[in-house]
């Protein structure tokens, strides 16, 4: 076998050789790390290393003679291209939460066979679903094996970047205040101990940040909280001495990262421990002794950090203005470069990423990108999670639609925005699609709803203008966004997810609104703003039926009006768009000058 032409096949054979040595029939590889993160440190990117698929979510299963990757519709086109020639089958599933891989395993493996999965990266809830399927089929489950320890010879180690403090004024609530909030919630649940494993929760509670995970300012650590103290399990050398002293002052001691499991095992007899089964792995859960009572409930910090206070919202608005100013500078440059007939260097999707990232980097408070920039021209825009690479990208020439989904991390907030721009001439079919997506964005942006509405119930509002024409999109409509934290966070989700009580919409939540429409091989459209849940300010909405909320649109950047089909727009929709553009012009004009200001004024002209 030639490694130069088929590295994925060679890696698959290494894994199969390891399985044979262990007497295992198959291995399941989730897209996860010991903290169940979305973006993974290199050490836990085994699914990507083994399959070659670079999307952020998928599940891989390898047996002695077959391999299958399970991915939802956001990744189908991308996965088809990246899996070509690997002998890995693509199994298309309806949503990222589907369990089709369990059905496939049961069909492929005979009774009496065995399945390996690293319990240290398998969530408790996922483990329960997996056990339910394989146990019934007579397949034994081994969760004490990490095949990559043997099969991946140059596997990366733990990241070593230092931890730093998120300080006031951008961090208006102190570490002591947040620990007190969490302890009060623990007591209400009847728990004296609480184990927190998700890195964004750890970072939020302790007002700490890091750079262990690409695009998210977090660090690898676990946290164990009791009524009087807390223990942070983090790799040696990552916390500077002065910060360690400050943590000690707030009752937080440091222990090595690997001591998290043994510390759970050492809890005294009769202890009561609160864990979130969707945010703790099976491997860590199995350290808890039988004498410890376990309460399973959502991390209180997940709820607290989703509700931004007035001071945090004010900083987010500032970050949105700086982000919008950066985009004005970029788009002004881009349109000038596009029109420059003397330019010899081609404009490509990579050019967009480079120049837009540079424009953000020049703005005050910028820390980094919040996710990889998606710049997709025409057919590439039809892949919702596409990313241009040096080996595969499109030149921006001719005619069509350019989709740009990007975002930044600022000390005072996290941004995420998608816009679509016309390149050359736009067809009537493209205008129709663009306008229907815009109508979905406007419909949900203008919605009022009772406080406590379960967020998935709002999903159909954005889809209705598309459904009316027999159209739809495969991804969710909106995700929660952190505060200088993860660009994707919960608990709210405006999607087809099954509603749960903790998904209730309350004031202070920041959520995306991003309907889309994708024509494979032709073009893709998505128009995304971030919005803040605020009390309804309309005097005509009384409190007879309880408190109502509405959305304040936070994102500040023109929505291109050249792609609109006016015949599909109602007068009230046009009025909302004109008001939005008036706000964008007012907020951004003081932050830009020259060509960027001229571009802003032109793109915010009322229609």
RAHU-V553257 format. One line per field, one symbol per residue. psi: psi as a letter, one per 20 degrees, with the letter a starting at -180 (. if undefined). A space follows every 10 residues. Layout:
psi: ???
This chain:
psi: pohhimhghg gghgghhggg hikqhrppor nraijlqgpq qhhklhgghh hipjqiprpp ppahirqppo qahhjggghg ghipjijpqp opqhrhjqkh hgggghhhpq piaqpqpoii joqgghhghg ghghghjkpq pojjpnhhhg inhkpqaqqj qqqrporqih nhprgggghg gghghghhik piqppphphh gggggjlqra khppipmrqo qrpoprhirq pooqqpihoq ghhhghghhj korpqqgiig ghhghjpqpi qpppqoiijq qggghihprh ipppporqph hhggiinprg gghghghggh ghghgghggg hggghghhio iiphpqprhh gggghghhgg hiqpipgaqi rppooopdhh iiohkqpqrh horqqnrcqb popoorrqpq hkrpqoqpqp qpocqprhhh gggghhgghg ghghhjqqqq pipphhiigh ghhghghhjk qrqirrhqqq prnlbphora iqonajqpqq hijpprqipp qqomrrppnp ifrqppopqq qppqqpipii orjhkrpqrr poohpnpqpp iiipohiipr hhggggghgg hggggghhgi irrchggggg hgijpq.
